[in-house]
Amino acid sequence: MKLFSRTSRGVRRSSKRDIPAGLWTKCEGCGQLLYNKALEEQGKICSKCDYHIPLTAQERLASLIDAGTFEEWDAELAPTDPLSFQGPKSYAEKLREDQRACAMRDACLTGAGALDGHPIVFGATDSRFMMGSMGSVVGERLTRAIERATALRRPLVIVSGSGGGARMHEGLLSLMQMAKTASALMRLDEAGGLFLSVLTHPTMAGVLASFASLGDVMVAEPRALIGFTGPRVIEQTIRQKLPEGFQRSEFLLEHGLLDLIVHRRDMKATLARLITQLT
């Protein structure tokens, strides 16, 4: 990529149009422009401020599950449009767009694999797909994964990165998934199973109010936004300024919602150690 080019009058700086798209990512934490190839080599962690840029479900899978051990479950499940929901875009149209963009049928990936040699059941939500919101397919896939973890007597690890909560486009069918996933986790607990819940940026609304907050051990990445309603909405509602860092991982650890904050580079080793100690 040329940053400068020669002209008859000397050297000129290349314009924005000369720089290919898709080479850089702007860090949400500090605003630094980061070269994508280097960023991926660093696990999508900002080299300047250590901000943890959200990962896709497939990237989470690659970072935590041993290579060649993953078997995906329920990949054939796909959402429908039960309410014929209409907005600026119809729900059906939005689903098609996100399915093409993310190469996923919905915002969740589940299956079985090994984490540092430990057989586990794994799930991850993906914030690219309608902000990782929980519709009927996401809830069904997670519930089936929880039930199989119970039957197989394997530890369950779910990585949540969902800023969308329950998916309004499906109405009550979406809200039902909160109770369904929570009920399945209650049965897992009664059977003596282990659930490690990993909260990443952002984990919000109905996802946090259901399965994501019910882990036997609650783990989060640094500086992740975790809450039911966003801080700006809360401030506008109560007309008060919230404390510094409100709803960030560090604030929630201090106030008892979390058990651990773990750097992304240490996440796999930490989860493996927890599994060893608790099973």
Secondary structure, 3 states (H helix, E strand, C coil): CCCEEEECCEEEECCHHHCCCCCEEECCCCCCEEEHHHHHHCCCECCCCCCECCCCHHHHHHHHCCCCCCEECCCCCCCCCCCCCCCCCCHHHHHHHHHHHHCCCCCEEEEEEEECCEEEEEEEECCCCHHHCECHHHHHHHHHHHHHHHHHCCCEEEEECCCCCECHHHCHHHHHHHHHHHHHHHHHHHCCCCEEEEECCCEEHHHHCCHHHCCCEEEECCCCEEECCCHHHHHHHHCCCCCCCCCEHHHHHHCCCCCEECCHHHHHHHHHHHHHHHC
